[in-house]
Amino acid sequence: DALIRDVPFDLPAAYEALRRTAFASPEGDAYGGRRDLAGYLERGFVASDAASWAVSATMEFAYNDACLATLADAVGESSDATVLRERAGAWRNVWDEDRAFFVGRDDDGSFDPEFREDGWRHYYAEGNARQYLWYVPHDLDGLQEQLGGAETLRSRLGEFFESSLAHTQTLLPSPYYWQGNEPDI
């Protein structure tokens, strides 16, 4: 965001700091880097049986990789940018074609058999499948294609918001649009 808004900062230093956790889990790092990074790099998604919030992590890593590819280009790291752009498509690896939602997958590639689109499953961070359906901000054309075209995307997005209006609001999170959480914002 700072790069595209021309906010002055030390771009090479920022890129190097961000690159460290995208390509390796730094030893001794208090944060520890990305969860299940080795698995993400090997299989293209964070496995639900390897880490909590696996679908959320996969989708966030894909977005982060898209952003980092832009930074890599800006500092002249074209080979990194190529790899990162490819990894930015990892969100597709948790797409369950049968359910038409992003669903947790185990290391063996199997999707969660107990999936519910309105349920807070352990592979979503404070959300559900309806809310995470829209978390592909870096590839809206790809999401549109995945959903089956522009008309389907518009229909499902409209349904998401309309269902939110029809849903009785309580102090608990809404199973539809919920302004209080990152995927919907």
N, C-alpha and C positions, 0 to 999 in steps of 0.2 A: 504494500500500500504506500509506504514511504517512497519507494522508487517511482511508481507511476504518478505520484503527486509532487515529484521533484523536491521532496524534503531532504535537505543535505544530511548525509551521514557517511560513515566510513564503509562503503559498499563492499570492498574486498574482505574487511574484517567481519562484517555481518555475514557475508556469504560463507566464509570459512567456519564461523561459529554454528550456523544453521546446518551446514553440510555435515558436520561431525555426527549429529544424531540421525541424519537421513541415511548414512552409509555404514555406520557402525555404532554399537552401544558403548559409549566411552566408559572405561573402567574407572571406578572411584568417583564418578560424576554423581552428585547428590540427586539430581533428577533421574539419572539412569537411562535417558534416551527413550526411544520409542519401544512400547511393549511388543513383545514377540517379533522384533525386527528381523531376526534371522528367518523366521517362518514367513513373514510378509515378503521378504526378498525372494525366498525360495518358491513359495506357492502362489504369491500374488494377493494374499489376504491374511488378516489376522484370524487365527483359528479360535473358535469359541471355547474349545477345550484347552486352549493354551493361555488365554488371557481374558480378563473381564472386559466388557464393553467392546467386543471384537468388531462388530459391524461399525459402530461409531468410529473406532480407531482406524479401520480400513478406509472409511470414507474421508476421515480427517487427514490421514496420511496421503491419500490421493490428491486432495486439495492442496496440502502442504507441498507435495512434490510438483504440482503445477506451478505454484508460486515460486518455489525454489528454482525451477527451470527458467523462469523469467530472470531471476537474479543471476543464474549461471550464464545465461546469454549476455547479460550486462557486464559481467566481469571477464568475458571471453572464454569461459569454460564450456565450449560447445559439446564436447563428448559427454560431460555431466548433464548438460541440458537435454541431450537426446535421450539418455537413460531416464531422466526424471520425467520428461514428457510421456514416455511410454508407461512409466509407473503411475502417472496421473490417471490412467484408465483403470486402475485396480478396483474402483468402485463397481465395475461390471462383474467382478469375481464373487460378489456377495448377492448378486441379482438372482432370485429364484424365478425362473420363467413360468413355472406352474402357478405360483402365487402372485406374480407381478408385484413383488416387493423385495426389498433388501432384507435378507434373512441370514441368521448366524449359521456358519458352517464349521464342522469339526475338521480336524487335521486330515481326516480321510476324505474330505470333500462333501460329506453328507450334510444336507440342510436339516435344521431343527424340526423334528417331526411334531413337536408340540407348539409350533408357531401359532400366534394369534395376532392379527394386525393391530388390535387395540391394546395388547398386553405389553407391559414393561418387562421385557425379557432381559436376562443378564448380559446380552450382547449389545444392548442399546444403553447409552449414557443418558439417563433421565429423559427418556422418550420412548416412542413406539415406532412401529413400521410406517404408520401413516405420516408421522412427523419426519422421519428420516428419509422418506421417499423423495423429498425436495432438496436434500443436502448434496447437490452436485453443482455448486455455483460456478465452477470452472469449466463445465462442459454441458451447458444447457441444450445445445444441439444434440449431443450424444444421449442425454436423458430423454429428450423428445423422441429420438429414434428408438430407444430402448422401450419406451412406453407404447410405441406403435404409431407415432405421428403427432402432428400439432393438434389435431382435433381431440385425440385421446388425452394428451397432456392438459389442454384447456378444460376438458370435461372433468378430469380427476382433480385438478386444482380447484375448480369451481365447487365441486362436491366437498372437498376438504374444508373450504371456508364456509360454505352453506351449512354443512353439518355442525360446524363450530357454533354458528349462530343459533341453531336449533337445539344444541346441547345445553342442558341446565348447568349453569355455572355454579361451582361450589368452591371451597377453599382448596380442594384437590386439583391436581393438574387435569386439564382437558385431554381427552383422547384424540382430539382433532387439533386445530390451530391453537397454539398456546404461546402467547407473547412472552411468557416468563422463561423460555428456554432457547438456547442457542440455535438448534436446527431450524426453528420457525422464524427466528429473527433474521 
